[in-house]
Amino acid sequence: MTEAIEGSSFGRVRQYGSGRVFGNLDLRRVKFTSSLLAQHDDPSFGLVVRDSILQNCSFSACTMAGARLENVTVDGAKLSKSSISGCVFRNVTLRGKIGQFILAGPVRSLGAEMFAAFSDGMADFYRDVDWALDIRDAVFTDATIRAVPGGLVRRDESRHFLLRRADRDTVLSLQEAPDLAKAYFRDFDLTPFDSMVAVASQGSKTFEKQLADLQWLRERDLAG
């Protein structure tokens, strides 16, 4: 049975720890402030959100870390001063105006052993995923999707570019390469994956420059 919530506001919600499953949610115009959905000790990702729809929700000063999202659709979202770290995705669709969307790897403050375990856990998870994210109909003001294998992202090739770790050293050695292009490849230092999708953010004031720099890479067979 679906739980529908519309137009509500929640502050300081804390859901911390693995072994929790949230599903069958239909959230519309819900506002979250200073809230947390996280776990930092289970690299098998037992903190789960599945089979849910979020439409035009907003998140201010919120944190999501170490969660697994499956069969989730986000149709419009506003993220402000919020972070998403060390999460994994299966069949998650983003569409409409999303705002800032930055997917980072495992939380850097984890101890070395646990950080490595989460990195390995993310890699293990994606071995059995047909596709992770669909961003074809999403409009971002800023987007960094370094913590998902690029080949598992459904994308609009006119705005979204596949980068490969194998090209990193080549790009960084090219004196004529645009600074932004080099910045994208430096992100491989922050991900366990060998490919990622770079986004020219259509909602950004610098969209045209982002697009030109990424096309510069594609023209030289350094982006797909």
Accessible surface in RSA format (square Angstrom, percent):
REM  Atomic radii and reference values for relative SASA: ProtOr
REM  Chains: A
REM  Algorithm: Lee & Richards
REM  Probe-radius: 1.40
REM  Slices: 20
REM RES _ NUM      All-atoms   Total-Side   Main-Chain    Non-polar    All polar
REM                ABS   REL    ABS   REL    ABS   REL    ABS   REL    ABS   REL
RES MET A   1   222.49 115.2 154.33 102.1  68.15 162.3 130.24 110.7  92.24 122.2
RES THR A   2    80.07  56.9  60.68  61.5  19.39  46.2  29.70  39.9  50.37  76.2
RES GLU A   3    98.52  56.6  93.02  70.4   5.49  13.1  37.13  71.8  61.39  50.1
RES ALA A   4    79.56  73.2  50.79  78.4  28.77  65.4  51.01  71.8  28.55  75.6
RES ILE A   5    42.46  24.2  37.75  28.1   4.71  11.3  41.98  30.2   0.47   1.3
RES GLU A   6   108.12  62.1  82.65  62.5  25.47  60.6  24.00  46.4  84.12  68.7
RES GLY A   7    43.34  53.4   0.00   N/A  43.34  53.4  11.38  31.2  31.96  71.6
RES SER A   8    39.47  33.3  32.20  43.0   7.26  16.7  14.08  30.0  25.38  35.6
RES SER A   9    84.55  71.4  55.72  74.4  28.83  66.4  38.31  81.6  46.24  64.8
RES PHE A  10    72.89  36.5  66.06  40.9   6.83  17.8  71.59  43.4   1.30   3.7
RES GLY A  11    51.14  63.1   0.00   N/A  51.14  63.1  20.22  55.5  30.92  69.3
RES ARG A  12   172.30  72.3 156.73  79.9  15.57  37.1  55.87  76.4 116.43  70.6
RES VAL A  13    50.27  33.1  45.49  41.2   4.78  11.5  50.27  43.7   0.00   0.0
RES ARG A  14   126.89  53.3 103.77  52.9  23.12  55.0  48.82  66.7  78.06  47.3
RES GLN A  15    55.83  31.2  55.83  40.8   0.00   0.0   9.09  19.4  46.74  35.4
RES TYR A  16   108.07  50.5  99.89  56.8   8.18  21.3  77.71  58.4  30.36  37.4
RES GLY A  17    17.26  21.3   0.00   N/A  17.26  21.3  17.26  47.4   0.00   0.0
RES SER A  18    38.36  32.4  15.39  20.5  22.96  52.9  14.93  31.8  23.43  32.8
RES GLY A  19    70.61  87.1   0.00   N/A  70.61  87.1  37.72 103.5  32.90  73.7
RES ARG A  20    91.68  38.5  87.18  44.4   4.50  10.7  23.82  32.6  67.86  41.1
RES VAL A  21    88.13  58.0  57.21  51.8  30.91  74.5  57.21  49.7  30.91  83.8
RES PHE A  22    58.48  29.3  54.92  34.0   3.56   9.3  58.48  35.5   0.00   0.0
RES GLY A  23    26.13  32.2   0.00   N/A  26.13  32.2   6.21  17.0  19.92  44.6
RES ASN A  24    67.44  46.5  66.21  64.0   1.24   3.0   3.42   8.2  64.02  61.9
RES LEU A  25    35.92  20.0  33.75  24.1   2.17   5.4  33.75  23.7   2.17   5.8
RES ASP A  26    24.43  17.1  23.90  23.8   0.53   1.3   2.07   4.9  22.36  22.3
RES LEU A  27    13.23   7.4  13.23   9.5   0.00   0.0  13.23   9.3   0.00   0.0
RES ARG A  28    84.71  35.6  84.71  43.2   0.00   0.0  25.49  34.8  59.22  35.9
RES ARG A  29   129.97  54.6 124.06  63.2   5.90  14.1  53.30  72.8  76.67  46.5
RES VAL A  30     0.14   0.1   0.00   0.0   0.14   0.3   0.00   0.0   0.14   0.4
RES LYS A  31   122.55  59.8 122.22  75.0   0.32   0.8  64.28  57.9  58.27  62.1
RES PHE A  32    37.41  18.7  36.09  22.4   1.32   3.4  36.09  21.9   1.32   3.8
RES THR A  33    64.95  46.2  64.95  65.8   0.00   0.0  42.36  56.9  22.59  34.1
RES SER A  34    31.10  26.3  27.52  36.7   3.58   8.3  12.44  26.5  18.65  26.1
RES SER A  35    11.42   9.7   8.14  10.9   3.28   7.5   8.52  18.2   2.90   4.1
RES LEU A  36    41.26  23.0  36.65  26.2   4.62  11.6  37.91  26.6   3.35   9.0
RES LEU A  37    34.55  19.2  33.84  24.2   0.72   1.8  33.84  23.8   0.72   1.9
RES ALA A  38     0.00   0.0   0.00   0.0   0.00   0.0   0.00   0.0   0.00   0.0
RES GLN A  39     0.54   0.3   0.00   0.0   0.54   1.3   0.04   0.1   0.50   0.4
RES HIS A  40    55.68  30.4  49.73  34.6   5.96  15.2  39.07  40.3  16.62  19.3
RES ASP A  41   101.99  71.4  84.68  84.3  17.32  40.9  30.38  71.5  71.61  71.4
RES ASP A  42    28.69  20.1  27.34  27.2   1.35   3.2  11.83  27.8  16.86  16.8
RES PRO A  43    40.02  29.2  36.31  33.1   3.71  13.5  36.93  30.5   3.09  19.2
RES SER A  44    85.64  72.4  63.83  85.2  21.81  50.2  53.40 113.7  32.24  45.2
RES PHE A  45     2.00   1.0   2.00   1.2   0.00   0.0   2.00   1.2   0.00   0.0
RES GLY A  46    18.12  22.3   0.00   N/A  18.12  22.3  15.88  43.6   2.24   5.0
RES LEU A  47     0.00   0.0   0.00   0.0   0.00   0.0   0.00   0.0   0.00   0.0
RES VAL A  48     2.25   1.5   2.25   2.0   0.00   0.0   2.25   2.0   0.00   0.0
RES VAL A  49    17.88  11.8  17.88  16.2   0.00   0.0  17.88  15.5   0.00   0.0
RES ARG A  50    77.52  32.5  77.52  39.5   0.00   0.0  20.80  28.4  56.72  34.4
RES ASP A  51    66.51  46.6  50.51  50.3  16.00  37.8  21.40  50.4  45.10  45.0
RES SER A  52     4.98   4.2   0.11   0.2   4.87  11.2   1.77   3.8   3.21   4.5
RES ILE A  53    74.51  42.4  74.51  55.5   0.00   0.0  74.51  53.7   0.00   0.0
RES LEU A  54    25.75  14.3  25.75  18.4   0.00   0.0  25.75  18.1   0.00   0.0
RES GLN A  55    50.31  28.1  50.26  36.7   0.04   0.1   4.89  10.4  45.42  34.4
RES ASN A  56    88.88  61.3  73.13  70.7  15.75  37.9  17.81  42.9  71.07  68.7
RES CYS A  57     2.20   1.7   0.50   0.6   1.70   4.0   0.74   1.9   1.45   1.6
RES SER A  58    27.40  23.1  27.04  36.1   0.35   0.8  20.47  43.6   6.93   9.7
RES PHE A  59    43.33  21.7  42.05  26.0   1.27   3.3  42.40  25.7   0.93   2.7
RES SER A  60    46.16  39.0  45.97  61.4   0.19   0.4  22.29  47.5  23.87  33.4
RES ALA A  61    48.43  44.5  34.61  53.4  13.81  31.4  38.10  53.7  10.32  27.3
RES CYS A  62    13.00   9.8  11.14  12.4   1.85   4.4  11.16  28.3   1.83   2.0
RES THR A  63    52.42  37.3  48.26  48.9   4.16   9.9  22.41  30.1  30.01  45.4
RES MET A  64    33.55  17.4  32.86  21.7   0.69   1.6  21.79  18.5  11.76  15.6
RES ALA A  65     0.95   0.9   0.95   1.5   0.00   0.0   0.95   1.3   0.00   0.0
RES GLY A  66     2.99   3.7   0.00   N/A   2.99   3.7   1.69   4.6   1.30   2.9
RES ALA A  67     0.00   0.0   0.00   0.0   0.00   0.0   0.00   0.0   0.00   0.0
RES ARG A  68    45.92  19.3  45.92  23.4   0.00   0.0   2.93   4.0  42.98  26.1
RES LEU A  69    17.31   9.6  17.31  12.4   0.00   0.0  17.31  12.2   0.00   0.0
RES GLU A  70    16.41   9.4  16.41  12.4   0.00   0.0   2.27   4.4  14.14  11.5
RES ASN A  71    76.59  52.8  64.00  61.8  12.60  30.3  21.48  51.7  55.11  53.3
RES VAL A  72     2.62   1.7   1.26   1.1   1.36   3.3   1.50   1.3   1.12   3.0
RES THR A  73    28.79  20.5  28.45  28.8   0.34   0.8   2.22   3.0  26.57  40.2
RES VAL A  74    20.76  13.7  20.76  18.8   0.00   0.0  20.76  18.0   0.00   0.0
RES ASP A  75    34.33  24.0  34.06  33.9   0.26   0.6   1.35   3.2  32.97  32.9
RES GLY A  76     5.06   6.2   0.00   N/A   5.06   6.2   4.92  13.5   0.14   0.3
RES ALA A  77    12.73  11.7   2.21   3.4  10.52  23.9   5.13   7.2   7.60  20.1
RES LYS A  78   141.84  69.2 140.35  86.1   1.49   3.6  82.77  74.5  59.08  62.9
RES LEU A  79    32.22  17.9  21.34  15.3  10.88  27.3  21.55  15.1  10.67  28.7
RES SER A  80    43.98  37.2  39.47  52.7   4.51  10.4  20.23  43.1  23.75  33.3
RES LYS A  81   183.68  89.6 148.52  91.1  35.16  83.7 107.56  96.8  76.12  81.1
RES SER A  82    27.52  23.3   3.16   4.2  24.36  56.1   4.66   9.9  22.86  32.0
RES SER A  83    51.92  43.9  45.44  60.6   6.48  14.9  39.73  84.6  12.19  17.1
RES ILE A  84    18.36  10.4  16.57  12.3   1.79   4.3  16.57  11.9   1.79   4.9
RES SER A  85    18.53  15.7  18.24  24.3   0.28   0.6   1.94   4.1  16.59  23.2
RES GLY A  86     1.25   1.5   0.00   N/A   1.25   1.5   1.25   3.4   0.00   0.0
RES CYS A  87     3.07   2.3   0.43   0.5   2.64   6.2   0.43   1.1   2.64   2.8
RES VAL A  88     0.00   0.0   0.00   0.0   0.00   0.0   0.00   0.0   0.00   0.0
RES PHE A  89     6.17   3.1   6.17   3.8   0.00   0.0   6.17   3.7   0.00   0.0
RES ARG A  90    57.81  24.3  57.81  29.5   0.00   0.0  21.25  29.0  36.56  22.2
RES ASN A  91    31.61  21.8  26.94  26.0   4.67  11.2   5.09  12.3  26.52  25.6
RES VAL A  92     2.07   1.4   2.07   1.9   0.00   0.0   2.07   1.8   0.00   0.0
RES THR A  93    29.80  21.2  29.80  30.2   0.00   0.0  15.51  20.8  14.29  21.6
RES LEU A  94     6.17   3.4   5.80   4.1   0.37   0.9   5.80   4.1   0.37   1.0
RES ARG A  95   101.11  42.5 101.11  51.5   0.00   0.0  23.33  31.9  77.78  47.1
RES GLY A  96    28.92  35.7   0.00   N/A  28.92  35.7  26.66  73.2   2.26   5.1
RES LYS A  97   166.42  81.2 160.85  98.7   5.57  13.3 102.77  92.5  63.65  67.8
RES ILE A  98     1.45   0.8   1.45   1.1   0.00   0.0   1.45   1.0   0.00   0.0
RES GLY A  99    15.91  19.6   0.00   N/A  15.91  19.6  13.86  38.0   2.04   4.6
RES GLN A 100    71.58  40.0  68.11  49.8   3.47   8.3  11.85  25.2  59.73  45.3
RES PHE A 101    12.39   6.2  12.39   7.7   0.00   0.0  12.39   7.5   0.00   0.0
RES ILE A 102    63.92  36.4  57.19  42.6   6.73  16.2  57.19  41.2   6.73  18.3
RES LEU A 103     2.25   1.3   2.15   1.5   0.10   0.3   2.25   1.6   0.00   0.0
RES ALA A 104    28.75  26.4  27.05  41.7   1.70   3.9  27.05  38.1   1.70   4.5
RES GLY A 105     7.14   8.8   0.00   N/A   7.14   8.8   2.75   7.6   4.38   9.8
RES PRO A 106     5.08   3.7   1.67   1.5   3.41  12.4   2.80   2.3   2.29  14.2
RES VAL A 107    38.32  25.2  34.04  30.8   4.28  10.3  37.63  32.7   0.69   1.9
RES ARG A 108   161.80  67.9 138.08  70.4  23.71  56.5  70.76  96.7  91.04  55.2
RES SER A 109   103.47  87.4  64.68  86.3  38.79  89.3  56.76 120.9  46.70  65.4
RES LEU A 110    30.19  16.8  16.71  12.0  13.48  33.9  19.94  14.0  10.25  27.6
RES GLY A 111    49.40  60.9   0.00   N/A  49.40  60.9  39.05 107.2  10.35  23.2
RES ALA A 112    90.48  83.2  68.76 106.1  21.72  49.4  76.40 107.6  14.08  37.3
RES GLU A 113   154.72  88.8 142.98 108.2  11.74  28.0  63.57 123.0  91.15  74.4
RES MET A 114    61.76  32.0  60.51  40.0   1.25   3.0  60.60  51.5   1.16   1.5
RES PHE A 115    50.17  25.1  50.17  31.1   0.00   0.0  50.17  30.4   0.00   0.0
RES ALA A 116    50.28  46.2  46.34  71.5   3.94   9.0  50.28  70.8   0.00   0.0
RES ALA A 117    33.73  31.0  24.37  37.6   9.36  21.3  31.19  43.9   2.55   6.8
RES PHE A 118     4.08   2.0   4.08   2.5   0.00   0.0   4.08   2.5   0.00   0.0
RES SER A 119    15.88  13.4  15.26  20.4   0.62   1.4  12.53  26.7   3.35   4.7
RES ASP A 120    90.04  63.1  88.28  87.9   1.76   4.2  22.70  53.4  67.35  67.2
RES GLY A 121    10.45  12.9   0.00   N/A  10.45  12.9   7.79  21.4   2.66   6.0
RES MET A 122     0.00   0.0   0.00   0.0   0.00   0.0   0.00   0.0   0.00   0.0
RES ALA A 123    28.82  26.5  25.53  39.4   3.28   7.5  25.54  36.0   3.27   8.7
RES ASP A 124    82.14  57.5  71.60  71.3  10.54  24.9  26.76  63.0  55.38  55.2
RES PHE A 125    28.40  14.2  17.09  10.6  11.31  29.4  27.45  16.6   0.95   2.7
RES TYR A 126    13.33   6.2   5.00   2.8   8.33  21.7   5.47   4.1   7.86   9.7
RES ARG A 127   181.36  76.1 139.91  71.3  41.46  98.7  73.09  99.9 108.28  65.6
RES ASP A 128   112.68  78.9  99.80  99.3  12.88  30.5  32.33  76.1  80.35  80.1
RES VAL A 129    12.81   8.4   0.00   0.0  12.81  30.9   1.03   0.9  11.78  31.9
RES ASP A 130   107.21  75.1  73.93  73.6  33.28  78.7  50.49 118.8  56.72  56.6
RES TRP A 131    40.01  16.1  40.01  19.4   0.00   0.0  30.49  16.3   9.52  15.4
RES ALA A 132     0.00   0.0   0.00   0.0   0.00   0.0   0.00   0.0   0.00   0.0
RES LEU A 133     0.21   0.1   0.21   0.1   0.00   0.0   0.21   0.1   0.00   0.0
RES ASP A 134    13.77   9.6  13.77  13.7   0.00   0.0   0.48   1.1  13.29  13.3
RES ILE A 135     0.00   0.0   0.00   0.0   0.00   0.0   0.00   0.0   0.00   0.0
RES ARG A 136   108.01  45.4 102.83  52.4   5.18  12.3  27.85  38.1  80.16  48.6
RES ASP A 137   104.64  73.3  90.41  90.0  14.23  33.6  23.73  55.8  80.91  80.7
RES ALA A 138     0.10   0.1   0.00   0.0   0.10   0.2   0.00   0.0   0.10   0.3
RES VAL A 139    47.73  31.4  46.51  42.1   1.22   2.9  46.51  40.4   1.22   3.3
RES PHE A 140     0.73   0.4   0.52   0.3   0.21   0.5   0.52   0.3   0.21   0.6
RES THR A 141    70.69  50.3  63.28  64.2   7.41  17.7  54.64  73.4  16.05  24.3
RES ASP A 142    58.16  40.7  57.75  57.5   0.41   1.0  16.44  38.7  41.72  41.6
RES ALA A 143     7.20   6.6   0.00   0.0   7.20  16.4   0.00   0.0   7.20  19.1
RES THR A 144    30.83  21.9  27.00  27.4   3.82   9.1  10.04  13.5  20.79  31.4
RES ILE A 145     2.12   1.2   0.05   0.0   2.07   5.0   0.05   0.0   2.07   5.6
RES ARG A 146    36.36  15.3  36.33  18.5   0.03   0.1   0.00   0.0  36.36  22.0
RES ALA A 147     1.72   1.6   1.67   2.6   0.04   0.1   1.67   2.4   0.04   0.1
RES VAL A 148     0.10   0.1   0.10   0.1   0.01   0.0   0.10   0.1   0.01   0.0
RES PRO A 149    20.90  15.2  20.90  19.0   0.00   0.0  20.90  17.3   0.00   0.0
RES GLY A 150     0.69   0.9   0.00   N/A   0.69   0.9   0.00   0.0   0.69   1.6
RES GLY A 151    63.93  78.8   0.00   N/A  63.93  78.8  33.61  92.2  30.32  67.9
RES LEU A 152    33.20  18.5  31.45  22.5   1.75   4.4  33.20  23.3   0.00   0.0
RES VAL A 153     9.51   6.3   0.01   0.0   9.50  22.9   0.70   0.6   8.82  23.9
RES ARG A 154    95.77  40.2  89.68  45.7   6.09  14.5  22.99  31.4  72.78  44.1
RES ARG A 155    47.51  20.0  30.82  15.7  16.70  39.8   4.68   6.4  42.84  26.0
RES ASP A 156    45.14  31.6  39.56  39.4   5.58  13.2  12.23  28.8  32.92  32.8
RES GLU A 157   105.59  60.6 101.65  76.9   3.94   9.4  27.15  52.5  78.44  64.0
RES SER A 158    70.37  59.5  54.03  72.1  16.34  37.6  52.91 112.7  17.46  24.5
RES ARG A 159    24.46  10.3  24.46  12.5   0.00   0.0   9.63  13.2  14.83   9.0
RES HIS A 160     0.00   0.0   0.00   0.0   0.00   0.0   0.00   0.0   0.00   0.0
RES PHE A 161     0.17   0.1   0.17   0.1   0.00   0.0   0.17   0.1   0.00   0.0
RES LEU A 162    23.18  12.9  23.16  16.6   0.02   0.0  23.16  16.3   0.02   0.0
RES LEU A 163     0.19   0.1   0.00   0.0   0.19   0.5   0.19   0.1   0.00   0.0
RES ARG A 164   106.68  44.8 106.55  54.3   0.14   0.3  35.84  49.0  70.85  42.9
RES ARG A 165    73.71  30.9  68.70  35.0   5.00  11.9  41.60  56.9  32.10  19.5
RES ALA A 166    95.84  88.1  56.81  87.7  39.03  88.8  69.99  98.6  25.85  68.5
RES ASP A 167    29.37  20.6  29.33  29.2   0.04   0.1   0.07   0.2  29.30  29.2
RES ARG A 168    56.45  23.7  56.45  28.8   0.00   0.0  12.04  16.5  44.41  26.9
RES ASP A 169   101.57  71.2  95.13  94.7   6.44  15.2  38.92  91.6  62.65  62.5
RES THR A 170    65.75  46.8  60.72  61.6   5.03  12.0  33.80  45.4  31.95  48.3
RES VAL A 171     0.00   0.0   0.00   0.0   0.00   0.0   0.00   0.0   0.00   0.0
RES LEU A 172    44.59  24.8  25.93  18.6  18.66  46.9  26.29  18.5  18.30  49.2
RES SER A 173    88.46  74.8  51.48  68.7  36.98  85.2  49.35 105.1  39.11  54.8
RES LEU A 174    44.25  24.6  43.26  31.0   0.99   2.5  44.25  31.1   0.00   0.0
RES GLN A 175   172.68  96.6 148.61 108.6  24.07  57.3  55.28 117.7 117.40  89.0
RES GLU A 176   115.87  66.5  90.17  68.2  25.70  61.2  58.28 112.7  57.59  47.0
RES ALA A 177     5.58   5.1   0.00   0.0   5.58  12.7   0.00   0.0   5.58  14.8
RES PRO A 178    26.46  19.3  15.59  14.2  10.87  39.5  26.46  21.8   0.00   0.0
RES ASP A 179   119.52  83.7 111.99 111.5   7.53  17.8  38.52  90.7  81.00  80.8
RES LEU A 180    52.89  29.5  48.38  34.6   4.51  11.3  51.29  36.0   1.60   4.3
RES ALA A 181     0.00   0.0   0.00   0.0   0.00   0.0   0.00   0.0   0.00   0.0
RES LYS A 182    31.51  15.4  31.51  19.3   0.00   0.0   3.94   3.5  27.57  29.4
RES ALA A 183    43.20  39.7  38.64  59.6   4.56  10.4  39.78  56.0   3.42   9.1
RES TYR A 184    29.72  13.9  28.92  16.5   0.80   2.1  25.22  19.0   4.49   5.5
RES PHE A 185     0.00   0.0   0.00   0.0   0.00   0.0   0.00   0.0   0.00   0.0
RES ARG A 186   122.45  51.4 119.32  60.8   3.14   7.5  45.62  62.4  76.83  46.6
RES ASP A 187    24.32  17.0  24.30  24.2   0.02   0.0   0.02   0.0  24.30  24.2
RES PHE A 188     1.52   0.8   0.00   0.0   1.52   4.0   0.00   0.0   1.52   4.4
RES ASP A 189    89.79  62.9  58.83  58.6  30.96  73.2  30.02  70.7  59.77  59.6
RES LEU A 190    75.03  41.8  67.62  48.4   7.42  18.6  70.27  49.4   4.76  12.8
RES THR A 191    11.88   8.5   0.00   0.0  11.88  28.3   2.82   3.8   9.06  13.7
RES PRO A 192    53.73  39.2  18.17  16.6  35.56 129.3  29.97  24.7  23.76 147.7
RES PHE A 193    15.23   7.6  12.83   7.9   2.41   6.3  15.23   9.2   0.00   0.0
RES ASP A 194    98.47  69.0  90.14  89.7   8.33  19.7  31.34  73.8  67.13  66.9
RES SER A 195    23.19  19.6  22.62  30.2   0.57   1.3  11.68  24.9  11.51  16.1
RES MET A 196     5.25   2.7   5.25   3.5   0.00   0.0   0.00   0.0   5.25   7.0
RES VAL A 197     2.09   1.4   0.00   0.0   2.09   5.0   0.00   0.0   2.09   5.7
RES ALA A 198     4.36   4.0   0.26   0.4   4.11   9.3   4.36   6.1   0.00   0.0
RES VAL A 199     3.40   2.2   0.40   0.4   3.00   7.2   0.40   0.3   3.00   8.1
RES ALA A 200     0.07   0.1   0.00   0.0   0.07   0.2   0.00   0.0   0.07   0.2
RES SER A 201     1.51   1.3   1.43   1.9   0.08   0.2   0.08   0.2   1.43   2.0
RES GLN A 202    87.46  48.9  69.95  51.1  17.51  41.7  12.01  25.6  75.45  57.2
RES GLY A 203    39.01  48.1   0.00   N/A  39.01  48.1  17.64  48.4  21.37  47.9
RES SER A 204    24.76  20.9  11.55  15.4  13.22  30.4   5.25  11.2  19.51  27.3
RES LYS A 205   214.77 104.8 172.72 106.0  42.05 100.1 123.99 111.6  90.78  96.7
RES THR A 206    74.47  53.0  70.00  71.0   4.47  10.6  65.98  88.6   8.49  12.8
RES PHE A 207    32.69  16.4  32.44  20.1   0.25   0.7  32.44  19.7   0.25   0.7
RES GLU A 208   126.15  72.4 121.53  91.9   4.62  11.0  66.40 128.4  59.74  48.8
RES LYS A 209   121.19  59.1 113.36  69.6   7.82  18.6  91.18  82.1  30.00  32.0
RES GLN A 210    23.03  12.9  23.03  16.8   0.00   0.0   5.87  12.5  17.15  13.0
RES LEU A 211    28.88  16.1  28.88  20.7   0.00   0.0  28.88  20.3   0.00   0.0
RES ALA A 212    55.59  51.1  47.27  72.9   8.32  18.9  49.44  69.6   6.15  16.3
RES ASP A 213    10.42   7.3  10.28  10.2   0.14   0.3   0.14   0.3  10.28  10.2
RES LEU A 214     0.00   0.0   0.00   0.0   0.00   0.0   0.00   0.0   0.00   0.0
RES GLN A 215    73.36  41.0  73.27  53.5   0.09   0.2  12.14  25.8  61.22  46.4
RES TRP A 216    38.93  15.6  37.58  18.2   1.35   3.2  26.73  14.3  12.20  19.8
RES LEU A 217     0.00   0.0   0.00   0.0   0.00   0.0   0.00   0.0   0.00   0.0
RES ARG A 218    72.64  30.5  66.37  33.8   6.27  14.9  45.07  61.6  27.57  16.7
RES GLU A 219   131.94  75.7  94.92  71.8  37.02  88.1  46.56  90.1  85.38  69.7
RES ARG A 220   108.53  45.6  88.42  45.1  20.11  47.9  37.72  51.6  70.81  42.9
RES ASP A 221   128.08  89.7 105.26 104.8  22.82  54.0  31.11  73.2  96.97  96.7
RES LEU A 222    16.50   9.2  16.15  11.6   0.35   0.9  16.30  11.4   0.20   0.5
RES ALA A 223     8.34   7.7   0.00   0.0   8.34  19.0   0.84   1.2   7.51  19.9
RES GLY A 224    27.15  33.5   0.00   N/A  27.15  33.5  27.15  74.5   0.00   0.0
END  Absolute sums over single chains surface
CHAIN  1 A    10813.6       8884.3       1929.3       5504.6       5309.0
END  Absolute sums over all chains
TOTAL         10813.6       8884.3       1929.3       5504.6       5309.0
